[in-house]
Structure formats: structure tokens, C-alpha cells
Amino acid sequence: DDPVEIENICNKAFSTSEDELINMSKMSKRNAQMYWDSNTSTQIFVNKLVELKSGSLR
């Protein structure tokens, strides 16, 4: 995975509302990838970011 791309995903995700992230985490991987215009790791990032935003990883 490209670190710059990962950073872009994270930056994009943190500018996204928690509700949007949760909805995206429920999407199929393919749809999430299309939404993020990114790589196959998108779903994992979205799920982790939902956890972060909800405070469960603090």
C-alpha cells in the first residue's frame, strides 16, 4: 500500500461525518472502493476509522 494514498484516505475519512463512515462501512467493498476512488484496503480503513471516531480504539 502506498503511504501517500493511505494518508489521503485517512484525511478524506476524517473530513467525513461519522454517519457517512458507518454507511460506507456497510457498503460492499467494491462500492466503497468506487466511493473512495482508492485501493482494496479501503474497507479496512473505513471500519477502523469508524471505530476511531466512535472512540472504541482510544
Helices and strands as residue ranges (DSSP letters): H 3-14, H 18-26, H 29-36, H 42-54
